[in-house]
Amino acid sequence: MAFTFDYSQTINQAKELENLAADMERKTAKRLDEVCNTINAAWSGDAAKVFLEYLVSIEEGIQMKAV
């Protein structure tokens, strides 16, 4: 039983996955920034500050996993 391996196809698929992941990361970061700006404009106080810090930690976690 013989297997064939198309190395160039594998590399192309890996590049496509990397591009998709980078695009998702950019879109997520942009959307989180929009959410933070909206919350910052509409909500004040200690709870708002804590929640915004939480969103920043989520964004940092996403960025760390994207590397």
N, C-alpha and C positions, 0 to 999 in steps of 0.2 A: 504494500500500500504506500503510495508516494504522495507527498504533499508539496504543493508549490507555494512559494511566498513571493508576493509582488512588493518588493521593498519600496519602490517609488510611490505606489498607491498608499502604502502604510504611512509614509512620510507626509504625503499630501493630506491624508485624513487627519493626521496628528496636527498639522498646521491649521487645518480648518477648525479643529476643536479648540486650539489655542486662540484663534481669532474670535470664535464664538464666545469663549470664556472672557476674553478681554472686552468684547462688546457688552456682555452682560454686566461686567464689573462697572464699566463706564455709565451704563444706564441706571444701575442701582445707585451708584454714588450721586448721580445727578438728581435722581428722585428723592433720595434721603436728604440732600441739601434743600430741595424744594420743601419737603415736609418740615425740616428744621426751621426754615425761614417763615413758613406759615404759622407754625406753633409759636415762634418767637414774636411774631406780630400780633397774635391773638390771645396769648396766654402769658401771664406774669405771675411771679411769686416763686416760693421755694419749690413747690411741686413741679412747676414748669422747668426750673433749672435742673432739677434731678432727672426729669424725663429727657431733656435735651442731652445731658451727660450720658444717659443710657443709650440714646440714639447714636451718639458719637462712638461709644464703645462698640456698638453693633457694626458701624461702618468700619472701624479699625479691625474688627474680627474678620469681616468680609475681605478686606484688603490683605490681611495676613494669610488667609486661606487661598487667595488668588495668586500668591507668589509661588 
